[in-house]
């Protein structure tokens, strides 16, 4: 598992947690600006899951989720998604 905290100025996104699982999936949770200008607060956490295709970790996007406004919840949800992937369980309840 890799942890990075880098900001992409173009998309106004900050990476919170990234996980590479079993040479098969890439899970990324980022803190980003909402595209809805009326959102309050304007920043929120979002989690993406890609299935690796060949050598490309961004091969096929298989899941996205709004992980809310709270960092603790976003990190817990990231860990839960990783656990479900490894155990081959559904990502949604």
C-alpha positions in Angstrom: 0.0 0.0 0.0 1.2 3.5 -0.9 0.3 6.7 0.9 0.7 10.0 -1.0 -0.5 13.5 -0.3 -0.1 15.3 -3.6 -2.4 18.0 -5.0 -3.4 18.2 -8.6 -3.9 21.9 -9.2 -5.7 21.4 -12.5 -8.5 19.3 -11.0 -8.2 20.7 -7.4 -7.8 17.2 -5.9 -5.6 16.0 -3.0 -4.9 12.3 -2.8 -5.6 10.9 0.7 -5.0 7.2 0.4 -4.0 4.8 -2.5 -3.9 1.0 -2.3 -2.6 -1.5 -4.9 -4.2 -4.9 -4.2 -3.2 -8.4 -5.3 -1.8 -7.1 -8.6 -5.4 -6.7 -9.6 -7.0 -3.5 -8.2 -6.1 0.1 -7.6 -8.2 2.0 -4.9 -7.8 5.7 -4.6 -9.5 8.1 -2.1 -9.1 11.8 -2.9 -10.3 15.1 -1.3 -11.7 17.2 -4.1 -13.7 20.2 -5.0 -17.4 19.6 -5.7 -18.5 20.4 -9.2 -21.8 21.7 -7.8 -21.0 25.3 -6.9 -23.7 25.4 -4.3 -22.3 22.5 -2.3 -21.4 23.2 1.3 -18.8 22.5 2.2 -17.3 22.6 -1.3 -14.8 19.8 -0.7 -15.6 16.2 -0.2 -13.9 12.7 -0.3 -14.4 10.4 -3.3 -13.2 6.8 -3.7 -12.4 5.1 -7.1 -11.6 1.5 -7.8 -9.9 0.5 -11.0 -9.3 -3.1 -12.2 -5.8 -3.4 -13.6 -5.6 -4.2 -17.4 -2.2 -5.5 -18.5 0.3 -3.1 -16.9 -2.2 -0.3 -16.6 -3.4 0.3 -13.0 -6.0 2.7 -14.4 -7.3 0.0 -16.7 -11.1 -0.2 -16.1 -13.0 1.9 -13.6 -15.3 -0.4 -11.8 -16.6 1.6 -8.8 -16.9 5.2 -7.6 -18.3 6.4 -4.3 -18.9 9.8 -2.6 -17.1 9.1 0.7 -18.5 12.2 2.5 -16.9 15.2 4.2 -15.1 13.5 7.1 -11.6 12.2 6.7 -12.1 9.4 9.3 -15.2 8.1 7.4 -13.4 8.3 4.1 -10.3 6.3 5.4 -12.6 3.7 7.1 -14.6 3.3 3.9 -11.3 3.0 1.8 -10.2 0.2 4.1 -13.6 -1.5 3.9 -13.6 -1.4 0.1 -10.1 -2.9 0.1 -11.2 -5.7 2.5 -14.2 -6.5 0.3 -12.2 -6.6 -2.9 -9.6 -9.0 -1.3 -12.5 -11.2 0.0 -14.3 -10.9 -3.3 -17.4 -9.5 -1.7 -19.8 -7.0 -3.3 -18.6 -3.4 -2.9 -22.1 -2.1 -2.2 -24.5 -3.2 0.5 
